[in-house]
Amino acid sequence: MTTPLSAQAIGVDIGGSGIKGAIVNTATGEFIGEEKRIPTPELAKPEVIADIVSQIVDSFDMEPNIPVGVTFPAPIINGVCPLVANLSQDFVGMNVAELMSAHVGRPVVVLNDADAAGLAEAEFGAAHGQDGTTIVLTLGTGIGSALVRDGMLVPNTEMGHILLPNGLKAEKWAASSIRTKENLSLEQWAQRLQDVIDMVEMLFSPDTLILGGGISTRFDEFSGFLSTRADLEPARLFNTAGIAGAALVAAQEQA
Ligand code: BGC
């Protein structure tokens, strides 16, 4: 027998620039109360990151058995991180789920950040009720991806690491952080993003392509520069998708 889904869960999103958390209503994906954010110290050791996650969880002052889910900006296979692009290399080979659980003081579910965002969009957002193949690309410090087929996630796709015909990795060419770093106009950046989208469409033939990350709030300003075979949509949950997805998965695993 399964227990009902916990009505609330804590989601924490570890990003390249900030670690953010909130209590989430697992039926709607909405936050209950304020989001808490602590900047990510540059190339911080795993223990430092885990400590910040535990501070964020503690700040919510909830009963001790509320589920906790944490997103991580790298693939996570059975709790273990096989490679990492935008955080300390000390994480490579580490069981991040065990590390987080030890610091937080109870079992913590850890999953890839874009997978969490994809699950949240499938459950509460732009991909809700969509059949077929949906791909969510998160455009931030790097490029993350989630592949959802008929509502089921295929975890740990790493489309940000696809090599483009110009020899560069997709995320080194067209992440949102590159737009800022190279001072590209939205049109120039969208032209680069088109190169990534062309590869993604050629490899996976998605029916729906959803663009997420903070820049997705400006979707209307750059989507006109993009052309896709798939239906192109902005994420509905913008930057809250990672937190909502992590909380949802934590609640599902506890049920
Ligand atoms: C990582 C992905 C992650 C993405 C967004 C990439 O560099 O390899 O796992 O989803 O950045 O954070």
Residues whose N, C-alpha, C, O or C-beta is under 5 A from the ligand:
A	BS01	BGC	P73 A74 P75 A85 N86 D113 A114 G142 I143 G144 S145 G160
